[in-house]
């Protein structure tokens, strides 16, 4: 069973890309960092994206893929934009 380490909020020492929205995390920007065991997956997120991640009922490890709007869950995004999204993975396997 996988689990995440306790998140930390370091300052970016180089450019990263957010695992939630895929956008750049700039040097010097504070970001959310978490490490998933035992798969050795590092999560780096904008702090607002981390908030969105916690609001969404996600499955661990499932969020990686950069398909999310920055700082919003898919649901919130749809509510805002009212754009039907049919390409997203529907339902759980
Ligand atoms: Zn982000």
PDB file of the backbone (N, CA, C, O) and the ligand in Angstrom, with CONECT records:
HET     ZN  A 101       1
ATOM      1  N   UNK A   1       0.842  -1.198   0.000  1.00  0.00           N
ATOM      2  CA  UNK A   1       0.000   0.000   0.000  1.00  0.00           C
ATOM      3  C   UNK A   1       0.874   1.244   0.000  1.00  0.00           C
ATOM      4  O   UNK A   1       1.826   1.360   0.772  1.00  0.00           O
ATOM      5  N   UNK A   2       0.537   2.138  -0.856  1.00  0.00           N
ATOM      6  CA  UNK A   2       1.364   3.331  -0.971  1.00  0.00           C
ATOM      7  C   UNK A   2       0.863   4.412  -0.020  1.00  0.00           C
ATOM      8  O   UNK A   2      -0.298   4.424   0.390  1.00  0.00           O
ATOM      9  N   UNK A   3       1.748   5.291   0.304  1.00  0.00           N
ATOM     10  CA  UNK A   3       1.377   6.410   1.163  1.00  0.00           C
ATOM     11  C   UNK A   3       2.267   7.602   0.839  1.00  0.00           C
ATOM     12  O   UNK A   3       3.322   7.465   0.220  1.00  0.00           O
ATOM     13  N   UNK A   4       1.824   8.743   1.262  1.00  0.00           N
ATOM     14  CA  UNK A   4       2.592   9.961   1.033  1.00  0.00           C
ATOM     15  C   UNK A   4       3.289  10.399   2.307  1.00  0.00           C
ATOM     16  O   UNK A   4       2.759  10.265   3.410  1.00  0.00           O
ATOM     17  N   UNK A   5       4.466  10.917   2.129  1.00  0.00           N
ATOM     18  CA  UNK A   5       5.147  11.525   3.266  1.00  0.00           C
ATOM     19  C   UNK A   5       4.449  12.840   3.608  1.00  0.00           C
ATOM     20  O   UNK A   5       3.619  13.340   2.850  1.00  0.00           O
ATOM     21  N   UNK A   6       4.796  13.366   4.730  1.00  0.00           N
ATOM     22  CA  UNK A   6       4.258  14.650   5.152  1.00  0.00           C
ATOM     23  C   UNK A   6       4.710  15.734   4.167  1.00  0.00           C
ATOM     24  O   UNK A   6       5.894  15.815   3.837  1.00  0.00           O
ATOM     25  N   UNK A   7       3.794  16.550   3.708  1.00  0.00           N
ATOM     26  CA  UNK A   7       4.172  17.564   2.732  1.00  0.00           C
ATOM     27  C   UNK A   7       5.062  18.658   3.324  1.00  0.00           C
ATOM     28  O   UNK A   7       4.962  19.006   4.501  1.00  0.00           O
ATOM     29  N   UNK A   8       5.911  19.171   2.487  1.00  0.00           N
ATOM     30  CA  UNK A   8       6.718  20.319   2.877  1.00  0.00           C
ATOM     31  C   UNK A   8       6.507  21.422   1.842  1.00  0.00           C
ATOM     32  O   UNK A   8       5.966  21.185   0.762  1.00  0.00           O
ATOM     33  N   UNK A   9       6.937  22.610   2.186  1.00  0.00           N
ATOM     34  CA  UNK A   9       6.746  23.758   1.304  1.00  0.00           C
ATOM     35  C   UNK A   9       8.068  24.476   1.058  1.00  0.00           C
ATOM     36  O   UNK A   9       8.283  25.590   1.538  1.00  0.00           O
ATOM     37  N   UNK A  10       8.936  23.836   0.318  1.00  0.00           N
ATOM     38  CA  UNK A  10      10.223  24.478   0.049  1.00  0.00           C
ATOM     39  C   UNK A  10      10.091  25.556  -1.016  1.00  0.00           C
ATOM     40  O   UNK A  10       9.065  25.676  -1.685  1.00  0.00           O
ATOM     41  N   UNK A  11      11.155  26.334  -1.153  1.00  0.00           N
ATOM     42  CA  UNK A  11      11.229  27.289  -2.255  1.00  0.00           C
ATOM     43  C   UNK A  11      11.922  26.622  -3.426  1.00  0.00           C
ATOM     44  O   UNK A  11      12.910  25.908  -3.258  1.00  0.00           O
ATOM     45  N   UNK A  12      11.401  26.860  -4.596  1.00  0.00           N
ATOM     46  CA  UNK A  12      11.968  26.222  -5.781  1.00  0.00           C
ATOM     47  C   UNK A  12      13.376  26.749  -6.046  1.00  0.00           C
ATOM     48  O   UNK A  12      13.598  27.955  -6.155  1.00  0.00           O
ATOM     49  N   UNK A  13      14.310  25.823  -6.145  1.00  0.00           N
ATOM     50  CA  UNK A  13      15.683  26.217  -6.426  1.00  0.00           C
ATOM     51  C   UNK A  13      15.980  26.143  -7.918  1.00  0.00           C
ATOM     52  O   UNK A  13      17.006  26.633  -8.390  1.00  0.00           O
ATOM     53  N   UNK A  14      15.071  25.526  -8.641  1.00  0.00           N
ATOM     54  CA  UNK A  14      15.135  25.534 -10.095  1.00  0.00           C
ATOM     55  C   UNK A  14      13.708  25.448 -10.607  1.00  0.00           C
ATOM     56  O   UNK A  14      12.762  25.296  -9.835  1.00  0.00           O
ATOM     57  N   UNK A  15      13.574  25.545 -11.902  1.00  0.00           N
ATOM     58  CA  UNK A  15      12.223  25.494 -12.469  1.00  0.00           C
ATOM     59  C   UNK A  15      11.667  24.087 -12.351  1.00  0.00           C
ATOM     60  O   UNK A  15      12.351  23.101 -12.628  1.00  0.00           O
ATOM     61  N   UNK A  16      10.423  24.018 -11.938  1.00  0.00           N
ATOM     62  CA  UNK A  16       9.709  22.752 -11.967  1.00  0.00           C
ATOM     63  C   UNK A  16       8.411  22.975 -12.713  1.00  0.00           C
ATOM     64  O   UNK A  16       8.038  24.096 -13.058  1.00  0.00           O
ATOM     65  N   UNK A  17       7.742  21.863 -12.944  1.00  0.00           N
ATOM     66  CA  UNK A  17       6.411  21.955 -13.532  1.00  0.00           C
ATOM     67  C   UNK A  17       5.437  21.258 -12.615  1.00  0.00           C
ATOM     68  O   UNK A  17       5.663  20.137 -12.160  1.00  0.00           O
ATOM     69  N   UNK A  18       4.370  21.936 -12.363  1.00  0.00           N
ATOM     70  CA  UNK A  18       3.367  21.461 -11.428  1.00  0.00           C
ATOM     71  C   UNK A  18       2.756  20.149 -11.910  1.00  0.00           C
ATOM     72  O   UNK A  18       2.383  20.021 -13.077  1.00  0.00           O
ATOM     73  N   UNK A  19       2.658  19.186 -11.015  1.00  0.00           N
ATOM     74  CA  UNK A  19       2.077  17.891 -11.371  1.00  0.00           C
ATOM     75  C   UNK A  19       0.554  17.937 -11.437  1.00  0.00           C
ATOM     76  O   UNK A  19      -0.096  16.976 -11.847  1.00  0.00           O
ATOM     77  N   UNK A  20       0.013  19.048 -11.033  1.00  0.00           N
ATOM     78  CA  UNK A  20      -1.441  19.183 -11.080  1.00  0.00           C
ATOM     79  C   UNK A  20      -1.884  19.869 -12.373  1.00  0.00           C
ATOM     80  O   UNK A  20      -2.736  19.358 -13.100  1.00  0.00           O
ATOM     81  N   UNK A  21      -1.299  21.016 -12.643  1.00  0.00           N
ATOM     82  CA  UNK A  21      -1.760  21.810 -13.783  1.00  0.00           C
ATOM     83  C   UNK A  21      -0.755  21.838 -14.938  1.00  0.00           C
ATOM     84  O   UNK A  21      -1.090  22.249 -16.049  1.00  0.00           O
ATOM     85  N   UNK A  22       0.466  21.402 -14.670  1.00  0.00           N
ATOM     86  CA  UNK A  22       1.451  21.371 -15.738  1.00  0.00           C
ATOM     87  C   UNK A  22       2.132  22.700 -15.997  1.00  0.00           C
ATOM     88  O   UNK A  22       3.005  22.797 -16.859  1.00  0.00           O
ATOM     89  N   UNK A  23       1.738  23.722 -15.259  1.00  0.00           N
ATOM     90  CA  UNK A  23       2.350  25.019 -15.454  1.00  0.00           C
ATOM     91  C   UNK A  23       3.630  25.147 -14.636  1.00  0.00           C
ATOM     92  O   UNK A  23       3.898  24.373 -13.718  1.00  0.00           O
ATOM     93  N   UNK A  24       4.394  26.145 -15.007  1.00  0.00           N
ATOM     94  CA  UNK A  24       5.702  26.325 -14.410  1.00  0.00           C
ATOM     95  C   UNK A  24       5.618  26.741 -12.930  1.00  0.00           C
ATOM     96  O   UNK A  24       4.787  27.556 -12.530  1.00  0.00           O
ATOM     97  N   UNK A  25       6.504  26.150 -12.154  1.00  0.00           N
ATOM     98  CA  UNK A  25       6.761  26.639 -10.801  1.00  0.00           C
ATOM     99  C   UNK A  25       8.074  27.396 -10.899  1.00  0.00           C
ATOM    100  O   UNK A  25       9.117  26.808 -11.188  1.00  0.00           O
ATOM    101  N   UNK A  26       8.026  28.664 -10.663  1.00  0.00           N
ATOM    102  CA  UNK A  26       9.184  29.514 -10.911  1.00  0.00           C
ATOM    103  C   UNK A  26      10.221  29.396  -9.794  1.00  0.00           C
ATOM    104  O   UNK A  26       9.902  29.040  -8.660  1.00  0.00           O
ATOM    105  N   UNK A  27      11.454  29.701 -10.141  1.00  0.00           N
ATOM    106  CA  UNK A  27      12.530  29.731  -9.158  1.00  0.00           C
ATOM    107  C   UNK A  27      12.174  30.737  -8.067  1.00  0.00           C
ATOM    108  O   UNK A  27      11.779  31.870  -8.342  1.00  0.00           O
ATOM    109  N   UNK A  28      12.324  30.291  -6.832  1.00  0.00           N
ATOM    110  CA  UNK A  28      12.050  31.166  -5.703  1.00  0.00           C
ATOM    111  C   UNK A  28      10.611  31.091  -5.224  1.00  0.00           C
ATOM    112  O   UNK A  28      10.275  31.600  -4.155  1.00  0.00           O
ATOM    113  N   UNK A  29       9.771  30.457  -6.016  1.00  0.00           N
ATOM    114  CA  UNK A  29       8.375  30.314  -5.636  1.00  0.00           C
ATOM    115  C   UNK A  29       8.229  29.176  -4.635  1.00  0.00           C
ATOM    116  O   UNK A  29       8.867  28.131  -4.766  1.00  0.00           O
ATOM    117  N   UNK A  30       7.399  29.389  -3.657  1.00  0.00           N
ATOM    118  CA  UNK A  30       7.130  28.357  -2.673  1.00  0.00           C
ATOM    119  C   UNK A  30       6.183  27.333  -3.285  1.00  0.00           C
ATOM    120  O   UNK A  30       5.181  27.691  -3.904  1.00  0.00           O
ATOM    121  N   UNK A  31       6.501  26.095  -3.112  1.00  0.00           N
ATOM    122  CA  UNK A  31       5.658  25.062  -3.700  1.00  0.00           C
ATOM    123  C   UNK A  31       5.441  23.919  -2.720  1.00  0.00           C
ATOM    124  O   UNK A  31       6.111  23.801  -1.694  1.00  0.00           O
ATOM    125  N   UNK A  32       4.492  23.095  -3.077  1.00  0.00           N
ATOM    126  CA  UNK A  32       4.124  21.947  -2.264  1.00  0.00           C
ATOM    127  C   UNK A  32       4.938  20.745  -2.728  1.00  0.00           C
ATOM    128  O   UNK A  32       4.963  20.426  -3.917  1.00  0.00           O
ATOM    129  N   UNK A  33       5.589  20.092  -1.804  1.00  0.00           N
ATOM    130  CA  UNK A  33       6.380  18.914  -2.152  1.00  0.00           C
ATOM    131  C   UNK A  33       5.990  17.738  -1.282  1.00  0.00           C
ATOM    132  O   UNK A  33       5.876  17.853  -0.062  1.00  0.00           O
ATOM    133  N   UNK A  34       5.787  16.607  -1.934  1.00  0.00           N
ATOM    134  CA  UNK A  34       5.425  15.409  -1.211  1.00  0.00           C
ATOM    135  C   UNK A  34       6.008  14.219  -1.949  1.00  0.00           C
ATOM    136  O   UNK A  34       6.147  14.224  -3.172  1.00  0.00           O
ATOM    137  N   UNK A  35       6.342  13.209  -1.179  1.00  0.00           N
ATOM    138  CA  UNK A  35       6.999  12.045  -1.733  1.00  0.00           C
ATOM    139  C   UNK A  35       6.145  10.822  -1.462  1.00  0.00           C
ATOM    140  O   UNK A  35       5.724  10.575  -0.332  1.00  0.00           O
ATOM    141  N   UNK A  36       5.899  10.067  -2.510  1.00  0.00           N
ATOM    142  CA  UNK A  36       5.047   8.898  -2.360  1.00  0.00           C
ATOM    143  C   UNK A  36       5.891   7.637  -2.239  1.00  0.00           C
ATOM    144  O   UNK A  36       6.756   7.370  -3.073  1.00  0.00           O
ATOM    145  N   UNK A  37       5.631   6.877  -1.203  1.00  0.00           N
ATOM    146  CA  UNK A  37       6.300   5.597  -1.002  1.00  0.00           C
ATOM    147  C   UNK A  37       5.304   4.478  -1.314  1.00  0.00           C
ATOM    148  O   UNK A  37       4.105   4.682  -1.124  1.00  0.00           O
ATOM    149  N   UNK A  38       5.724   3.356  -1.762  1.00  0.00           N
ATOM    150  CA  UNK A  38       7.130   2.999  -2.064  1.00  0.00           C
ATOM    151  C   UNK A  38       7.482   3.242  -3.522  1.00  0.00           C
ATOM    152  O   UNK A  38       8.510   2.758  -3.995  1.00  0.00           O
ATOM    153  N   UNK A  39       6.660   3.973  -4.232  1.00  0.00           N
ATOM    154  CA  UNK A  39       6.865   4.133  -5.669  1.00  0.00           C
ATOM    155  C   UNK A  39       7.859   5.228  -6.027  1.00  0.00           C
ATOM    156  O   UNK A  39       8.205   5.421  -7.193  1.00  0.00           O
ATOM    157  N   UNK A  40       8.309   5.935  -5.004  1.00  0.00           N
ATOM    158  CA  UNK A  40       9.299   6.985  -5.228  1.00  0.00           C
ATOM    159  C   UNK A  40       8.816   8.020  -6.233  1.00  0.00           C
ATOM    160  O   UNK A  40       9.547   8.430  -7.134  1.00  0.00           O
ATOM    161  N   UNK A  41       7.588   8.421  -6.058  1.00  0.00           N
ATOM    162  CA  UNK A  41       7.028   9.457  -6.910  1.00  0.00           C
ATOM    163  C   UNK A  41       7.074  10.781  -6.162  1.00  0.00           C
ATOM    164  O   UNK A  41       6.561  10.900  -5.049  1.00  0.00           O
ATOM    165  N   UNK A  42       7.684  11.752  -6.778  1.00  0.00           N
ATOM    166  CA  UNK A  42       7.713  13.080  -6.182  1.00  0.00           C
ATOM    167  C   UNK A  42       6.572  13.913  -6.742  1.00  0.00           C
ATOM    168  O   UNK A  42       6.337  13.947  -7.950  1.00  0.00           O
ATOM    169  N   UNK A  43       5.885  14.568  -5.857  1.00  0.00           N
ATOM    170  CA  UNK A  43       4.832  15.487  -6.263  1.00  0.00           C
ATOM    171  C   UNK A  43       5.315  16.906  -6.009  1.00  0.00           C
ATOM    172  O   UNK A  43       5.756  17.245  -4.912  1.00  0.00           O
ATOM    173  N   UNK A  44       5.222  17.717  -7.037  1.00  0.00           N
ATOM    174  CA  UNK A  44       5.512  19.136  -6.859  1.00  0.00           C
ATOM    175  C   UNK A  44       4.320  19.904  -7.410  1.00  0.00           C
ATOM    176  O   UNK A  44       3.949  19.759  -8.575  1.00  0.00           O
ATOM    177  N   UNK A  45       3.741  20.707  -6.566  1.00  0.00           N
ATOM    178  CA  UNK A  45       2.523  21.413  -6.955  1.00  0.00           C
ATOM    179  C   UNK A  45       2.602  22.865  -6.532  1.00  0.00           C
ATOM    180  O   UNK A  45       3.264  23.202  -5.551  1.00  0.00           O
ATOM    181  N   UNK A  46       1.924  23.720  -7.278  1.00  0.00           N
ATOM    182  CA  UNK A  46       1.656  25.054  -6.770  1.00  0.00           C
ATOM    183  C   UNK A  46       0.873  24.917  -5.470  1.00  0.00           C
ATOM    184  O   UNK A  46       0.112  23.964  -5.303  1.00  0.00           O
ATOM    185  N   UNK A  47       1.047  25.840  -4.567  1.00  0.00           N
ATOM    186  CA  UNK A  47       0.332  25.725  -3.298  1.00  0.00           C
ATOM    187  C   UNK A  47      -1.176  25.745  -3.510  1.00  0.00           C
ATOM    188  O   UNK A  47      -1.913  25.052  -2.808  1.00  0.00           O
ATOM    189  N   UNK A  48      -1.637  26.538  -4.475  1.00  0.00           N
ATOM    190  CA  UNK A  48      -3.080  26.571  -4.723  1.00  0.00           C
ATOM    191  C   UNK A  48      -3.556  25.281  -5.378  1.00  0.00           C
ATOM    192  O   UNK A  48      -4.709  24.879  -5.222  1.00  0.00           O
ATOM    193  N   UNK A  49      -2.657  24.640  -6.111  1.00  0.00           N
ATOM    194  CA  UNK A  49      -3.016  23.361  -6.718  1.00  0.00           C
ATOM    195  C   UNK A  49      -3.078  22.275  -5.642  1.00  0.00           C
ATOM    196  O   UNK A  49      -3.902  21.363  -5.714  1.00  0.00           O
ATOM    197  N   UNK A  50      -2.205  22.385  -4.657  1.00  0.00           N
ATOM    198  CA  UNK A  50      -2.249  21.432  -3.552  1.00  0.00           C
ATOM    199  C   UNK A  50      -3.569  21.561  -2.812  1.00  0.00           C
ATOM    200  O   UNK A  50      -4.155  20.563  -2.393  1.00  0.00           O
ATOM    201  N   UNK A  51      -4.032  22.786  -2.653  1.00  0.00           N
ATOM    202  CA  UNK A  51      -5.327  23.004  -2.007  1.00  0.00           C
ATOM    203  C   UNK A  51      -6.438  22.345  -2.810  1.00  0.00           C
ATOM    204  O   UNK A  51      -7.338  21.715  -2.255  1.00  0.00           O
ATOM    205  N   UNK A  52      -6.360  22.499  -4.109  1.00  0.00           N
ATOM    206  CA  UNK A  52      -7.365  21.881  -4.973  1.00  0.00           C
ATOM    207  C   UNK A  52      -7.310  20.367  -4.858  1.00  0.00           C
ATOM    208  O   UNK A  52      -8.339  19.692  -4.835  1.00  0.00           O
ATOM    209  N   UNK A  53      -6.095  19.848  -4.786  1.00  0.00           N
ATOM    210  CA  UNK A  53      -5.929  18.398  -4.671  1.00  0.00           C
ATOM    211  C   UNK A  53      -6.616  17.882  -3.414  1.00  0.00           C
ATOM    212  O   UNK A  53      -7.254  16.829  -3.426  1.00  0.00           O
ATOM    213  N   UNK A  54      -6.478  18.633  -2.340  1.00  0.00           N
ATOM    214  CA  UNK A  54      -7.097  18.200  -1.096  1.00  0.00           C
ATOM    215  C   UNK A  54      -8.619  18.326  -1.131  1.00  0.00           C
ATOM    216  O   UNK A  54      -9.333  17.588  -0.452  1.00  0.00           O
ATOM    217  N   UNK A  55      -9.100  19.273  -1.935  1.00  0.00           N
ATOM    218  CA  UNK A  55     -10.555  19.414  -2.047  1.00  0.00           C
ATOM    219  C   UNK A  55     -11.154  18.299  -2.883  1.00  0.00           C
ATOM    220  O   UNK A  55     -12.297  17.890  -2.678  1.00  0.00           O
ATOM    221  N   UNK A  56     -10.373  17.824  -3.815  1.00  0.00           N
ATOM    222  CA  UNK A  56     -10.900  16.782  -4.683  1.00  0.00           C
ATOM    223  C   UNK A  56     -10.697  15.416  -4.036  1.00  0.00           C
ATOM    224  O   UNK A  56      -9.716  15.172  -3.333  1.00  0.00           O
ATOM    225  N   UNK A  57     -11.627  14.565  -4.292  1.00  0.00           N
ATOM    226  CA  UNK A  57     -11.550  13.219  -3.741  1.00  0.00           C
ATOM    227  C   UNK A  57     -10.691  12.363  -4.673  1.00  0.00           C
ATOM    228  O   UNK A  57     -11.204  11.540  -5.431  1.00  0.00           O
ATOM    229  N   UNK A  58      -9.421  12.568  -4.604  1.00  0.00           N
ATOM    230  CA  UNK A  58      -8.532  11.902  -5.540  1.00  0.00           C
ATOM    231  C   UNK A  58      -7.976  10.622  -4.941  1.00  0.00           C
ATOM    232  O   UNK A  58      -7.964  10.431  -3.725  1.00  0.00           O
ATOM    233  N   UNK A  59      -7.526   9.771  -5.811  1.00  0.00           N
ATOM    234  CA  UNK A  59      -6.845   8.580  -5.351  1.00  0.00           C
ATOM    235  C   UNK A  59      -5.354   8.836  -5.405  1.00  0.00           C
ATOM    236  O   UNK A  59      -4.856   9.461  -6.342  1.00  0.00           O
ATOM    237  N   UNK A  60      -4.662   8.367  -4.432  1.00  0.00           N
ATOM    238  CA  UNK A  60      -3.238   8.640  -4.358  1.00  0.00           C
ATOM    239  C   UNK A  60      -2.527   8.204  -5.622  1.00  0.00           C
ATOM    240  O   UNK A  60      -2.715   7.093  -6.118  1.00  0.00           O
ATOM    241  N   UNK A  61      -1.720   9.094  -6.119  1.00  0.00           N
ATOM    242  CA  UNK A  61      -0.960   8.788  -7.318  1.00  0.00           C
ATOM    243  C   UNK A  61      -1.720   9.062  -8.594  1.00  0.00           C
ATOM    244  O   UNK A  61      -1.138   9.060  -9.679  1.00  0.00           O
ATOM    245  N   UNK A  62      -3.015   9.298  -8.479  1.00  0.00           N
ATOM    246  CA  UNK A  62      -3.834   9.466  -9.666  1.00  0.00           C
ATOM    247  C   UNK A  62      -3.743  10.868 -10.252  1.00  0.00           C
ATOM    248  O   UNK A  62      -4.107  11.091 -11.407  1.00  0.00           O
ATOM    249  N   UNK A  63      -3.271  11.782  -9.473  1.00  0.00           N
ATOM    250  CA  UNK A  63      -3.339  13.162  -9.940  1.00  0.00           C
ATOM    251  C   UNK A  63      -2.237  13.498 -10.922  1.00  0.00           C
ATOM    252  O   UNK A  63      -2.323  14.503 -11.628  1.00  0.00           O
ATOM    253  N   UNK A  64      -1.214  12.683 -10.979  1.00  0.00           N
ATOM    254  CA  UNK A  64      -0.110  13.007 -11.864  1.00  0.00           C
ATOM    255  C   UNK A  64      -0.564  12.867 -13.305  1.00  0.00           C
ATOM    256  O   UNK A  64      -1.149  11.853 -13.684  1.00  0.00           O
ATOM    257  N   UNK A  65      -0.303  13.853 -14.080  1.00  0.00           N
ATOM    258  CA  UNK A  65      -0.760  13.833 -15.449  1.00  0.00           C
ATOM    259  C   UNK A  65      -1.056  15.224 -15.966  1.00  0.00           C
ATOM    260  O   UNK A  65      -1.352  15.400 -17.148  1.00  0.00           O
ATOM    261  N   UNK A  66      -0.980  16.200 -15.107  1.00  0.00           N
ATOM    262  CA  UNK A  66      -0.995  17.592 -15.515  1.00  0.00           C
ATOM    263  C   UNK A  66      -2.267  18.016 -16.238  1.00  0.00           C
ATOM    264  O   UNK A  66      -2.245  19.002 -16.975  1.00  0.00           O
ATOM    265  N   UNK A  67      -3.350  17.318 -16.055  1.00  0.00           N
ATOM    266  CA  UNK A  67      -4.537  17.677 -16.802  1.00  0.00           C
ATOM    267  C   UNK A  67      -5.464  18.654 -16.103  1.00  0.00           C
ATOM    268  O   UNK A  67      -6.538  18.978 -16.609  1.00  0.00           O
ATOM    269  N   UNK A  68      -5.044  19.118 -14.940  1.00  0.00           N
ATOM    270  CA  UNK A  68      -5.966  19.905 -14.147  1.00  0.00           C
ATOM    271  C   UNK A  68      -5.769  21.401 -14.357  1.00  0.00           C
ATOM    272  O   UNK A  68      -4.667  21.854 -14.669  1.00  0.00           O
ATOM    273  N   UNK A  69      -6.834  22.154 -14.187  1.00  0.00           N
ATOM    274  CA  UNK A  69      -6.706  23.605 -14.198  1.00  0.00           C
ATOM    275  C   UNK A  69      -5.987  24.070 -12.947  1.00  0.00           C
ATOM    276  O   UNK A  69      -6.130  23.470 -11.882  1.00  0.00           O
ATOM    277  N   UNK A  70      -5.219  25.132 -13.071  1.00  0.00           N
ATOM    278  CA  UNK A  70      -4.414  25.592 -11.957  1.00  0.00           C
ATOM    279  C   UNK A  70      -5.282  26.051 -10.790  1.00  0.00           C
ATOM    280  O   UNK A  70      -6.133  26.929 -10.927  1.00  0.00           O
ATOM    281  N   UNK A  71      -5.041  25.434  -9.651  1.00  0.00           N
ATOM    282  CA  UNK A  71      -5.710  25.854  -8.427  1.00  0.00           C
ATOM    283  C   UNK A  71      -7.162  25.423  -8.321  1.00  0.00           C
ATOM    284  O   UNK A  71      -7.859  25.802  -7.380  1.00  0.00           O
ATOM    285  N   UNK A  72      -7.620  24.633  -9.283  1.00  0.00           N
ATOM    286  CA  UNK A  72      -9.022  24.214  -9.273  1.00  0.00           C
ATOM    287  C   UNK A  72      -9.124  22.711  -9.458  1.00  0.00           C
ATOM    288  O   UNK A  72      -8.265  22.086 -10.080  1.00  0.00           O
ATOM    289  N   UNK A  73     -10.159  22.155  -8.923  1.00  0.00           N
ATOM    290  CA  UNK A  73     -10.468  20.764  -9.236  1.00  0.00           C
ATOM    291  C   UNK A  73     -11.210  20.723 -10.566  1.00  0.00           C
ATOM    292  O   UNK A  73     -11.702  21.743 -11.049  1.00  0.00           O
ATOM    293  N   UNK A  74     -11.281  19.561 -11.137  1.00  0.00           N
ATOM    294  CA  UNK A  74     -11.995  19.408 -12.399  1.00  0.00           C
ATOM    295  C   UNK A  74     -13.439  19.891 -12.262  1.00  0.00           C
ATOM    296  O   UNK A  74     -13.984  20.554 -13.143  1.00  0.00           O
ATOM    297  N   UNK A  75     -14.026  19.539 -11.140  1.00  0.00           N
ATOM    298  CA  UNK A  75     -15.415  19.900 -10.915  1.00  0.00           C
ATOM    299  C   UNK A  75     -15.580  21.415 -10.840  1.00  0.00           C
ATOM    300  O   UNK A  75     -16.475  21.990 -11.459  1.00  0.00           O
ATOM    301  N   UNK A  76     -14.713  22.037 -10.082  1.00  0.00           N
ATOM    302  CA  UNK A  76     -14.799  23.492  -9.946  1.00  0.00           C
ATOM    303  C   UNK A  76     -14.594  24.183 -11.287  1.00  0.00           C
ATOM    304  O   UNK A  76     -15.248  25.176 -11.603  1.00  0.00           O
ATOM    305  N   UNK A  77     -13.677  23.636 -12.060  1.00  0.00           N
ATOM    306  CA  UNK A  77     -13.398  24.189 -13.377  1.00  0.00           C
ATOM    307  C   UNK A  77     -14.620  24.094 -14.266  1.00  0.00           C
ATOM    308  O   UNK A  77     -14.967  25.049 -14.963  1.00  0.00           O
ATOM    309  N   UNK A  78     -15.262  22.960 -14.244  1.00  0.00           N
ATOM    310  CA  UNK A  78     -16.452  22.782 -15.063  1.00  0.00           C
ATOM    311  C   UNK A  78     -17.565  23.712 -14.619  1.00  0.00           C
ATOM    312  O   UNK A  78     -18.313  24.253 -15.433  1.00  0.00           O
ATOM    313  N   UNK A  79     -17.656  23.885 -13.321  1.00  0.00           N
ATOM    314  CA  UNK A  79     -18.669  24.797 -12.802  1.00  0.00           C
ATOM    315  C   UNK A  79     -18.405  26.217 -13.280  1.00  0.00           C
ATOM    316  O   UNK A  79     -19.335  26.961 -13.594  1.00  0.00           O
ATOM    317  N   UNK A  80     -17.135  26.584 -13.333  1.00  0.00           N
ATOM    318  CA  UNK A  80     -16.780  27.934 -13.753  1.00  0.00           C
ATOM    319  C   UNK A  80     -16.970  28.129 -15.249  1.00  0.00           C
ATOM    320  O   UNK A  80     -17.511  29.141 -15.695  1.00  0.00           O
ATOM    321  N   UNK A  81     -16.528  27.172 -15.995  1.00  0.00           N
ATOM    322  CA  UNK A  81     -16.462  27.332 -17.440  1.00  0.00           C
ATOM    323  C   UNK A  81     -17.681  26.792 -18.154  1.00  0.00           C
ATOM    324  O   UNK A  81     -18.012  27.220 -19.260  1.00  0.00           O
ATOM    325  N   UNK A  82     -18.337  25.860 -17.518  1.00  0.00           N
ATOM    326  CA  UNK A  82     -19.484  25.202 -18.142  1.00  0.00           C
ATOM    327  C   UNK A  82     -19.119  24.617 -19.500  1.00  0.00           C
ATOM    328  O   UNK A  82     -19.892  24.671 -20.456  1.00  0.00           O
ATOM    329  N   UNK A  83     -17.949  24.073 -19.549  1.00  0.00           N
ATOM    330  CA  UNK A  83     -17.504  23.426 -20.776  1.00  0.00           C
ATOM    331  C   UNK A  83     -17.601  21.922 -20.591  1.00  0.00           C
ATOM    332  O   UNK A  83     -16.979  21.365 -19.686  1.00  0.00           O
ATOM    333  N   UNK A  84     -18.363  21.273 -21.427  1.00  0.00           N
ATOM    334  CA  UNK A  84     -18.442  19.812 -21.298  1.00  0.00           C
ATOM    335  C   UNK A  84     -17.106  19.172 -21.630  1.00  0.00           C
ATOM    336  O   UNK A  84     -16.523  19.412 -22.687  1.00  0.00           O
ATOM    337  N   UNK A  85     -16.647  18.371 -20.724  1.00  0.00           N
ATOM    338  CA  UNK A  85     -15.347  17.723 -20.883  1.00  0.00           C
ATOM    339  C   UNK A  85     -15.564  16.242 -21.060  1.00  0.00           C
ATOM    340  O   UNK A  85     -15.916  15.540 -20.111  1.00  0.00           O
ATOM    341  N   UNK A  86     -15.363  15.775 -22.238  1.00  0.00           N
ATOM    342  CA  UNK A  86     -15.638  14.367 -22.510  1.00  0.00           C
ATOM    343  C   UNK A  86     -14.357  13.541 -22.628  1.00  0.00           C
ATOM    344  O   UNK A  86     -14.390  12.312 -22.686  1.00  0.00           O
ATOM    345  N   UNK A  87     -13.233  14.252 -22.661  1.00  0.00           N
ATOM    346  CA  UNK A  87     -11.975  13.520 -22.833  1.00  0.00           C
ATOM    347  C   UNK A  87     -11.422  13.023 -21.507  1.00  0.00           C
ATOM    348  O   UNK A  87     -10.581  12.124 -21.481  1.00  0.00           O
ATOM    349  N   UNK A  88     -11.884  13.598 -20.418  1.00  0.00           N
ATOM    350  CA  UNK A  88     -11.386  13.179 -19.117  1.00  0.00           C
ATOM    351  C   UNK A  88     -11.821  11.750 -18.825  1.00  0.00           C
ATOM    352  O   UNK A  88     -12.813  11.256 -19.360  1.00  0.00           O
ATOM    353  N   UNK A  89     -11.056  11.112 -17.970  1.00  0.00           N
ATOM    354  CA  UNK A  89     -11.403   9.742 -17.624  1.00  0.00           C
ATOM    355  C   UNK A  89     -12.659   9.754 -16.783  1.00  0.00           C
ATOM    356  O   UNK A  89     -12.705  10.364 -15.714  1.00  0.00           O
ATOM    357  N   UNK A  90     -13.656   9.088 -17.266  1.00  0.00           N
ATOM    358  CA  UNK A  90     -14.934   9.050 -16.595  1.00  0.00           C
ATOM    359  C   UNK A  90     -15.011   7.851 -15.673  1.00  0.00           C
ATOM    360  O   UNK A  90     -14.734   6.720 -16.074  1.00  0.00           O
ATOM    361  N   UNK A  91     -15.384   8.107 -14.453  1.00  0.00           N
ATOM    362  CA  UNK A  91     -15.599   7.011 -13.513  1.00  0.00           C
ATOM    363  C   UNK A  91     -14.305   6.299 -13.135  1.00  0.00           C
ATOM    364  O   UNK A  91     -13.245   6.518 -13.722  1.00  0.00           O
ATOM    365  N   UNK A  92     -14.433   5.468 -12.166  1.00  0.00           N
ATOM    366  CA  UNK A  92     -13.277   4.721 -11.698  1.00  0.00           C
ATOM    367  C   UNK A  92     -13.337   3.299 -12.241  1.00  0.00           C
ATOM    368  O   UNK A  92     -14.413   2.729 -12.420  1.00  0.00           O
ATOM    369  N   UNK A  93     -12.211   2.766 -12.489  1.00  0.00           N
ATOM    370  CA  UNK A  93     -12.154   1.406 -13.021  1.00  0.00           C
ATOM    371  C   UNK A  93     -12.501   0.418 -11.916  1.00  0.00           C
ATOM    372  O   UNK A  93     -12.513  -0.790 -12.149  1.00  0.00           O
TER     373      UNK A  93
HETATM  374 ZN    ZN A 101      -0.240  24.019 -10.522  1.00  0.00          ZN
END
